[in-house]
């Protein structure tokens, strides 16, 4: 997953978008939560934060997260944690620390939309596969009309599957033209 200037992206987001886009079209509010520290359990993350706080004991809270988070994400986490950025780390309460851990383990997002067709990496829709002869990629309705790649209503999780569909169907259609 990548944080970008417009929101979030990356393979997991691209794969998830194929499921979410249908609900966005229906104007449903889509809330997701992202585990920013998936390799750490809640207790392990707590211990890690306690170590960081011990190292930065007399520093402001806003200066204590540099080993834990990317620089651009720190102000967002501080705001959402409701911990005073100028509070000394040694004054952060257990309740505040638990709130911080909860935020890191379940970072909230509201999906407002996609980047649109012109910027799409994965698309949905196209010619129904039931209307195509799978042995030749020829239309079952119009002789001599062949389909390949993104014009076919086939999509898969990100990871090269759509490229493979494009290459394989293009090769098969090309053999049979």
Protein Blocks (a to p, Z undefined) as FASTA:
>chain_A
ZZdfklcedjklmmmmmmmmmmmmnopacdddddfblmbcfklmmmmmmmmmmmmmmpcf
klmmmmmpcfklmmmmmmmnopafkbcfklpcfklmmmmmmmmmmccdddfbdebjklpf
bdgedjdfklpcfklopafkbghiacehjlpccdddeehjmmmmmmmmmmmmmmmZZ
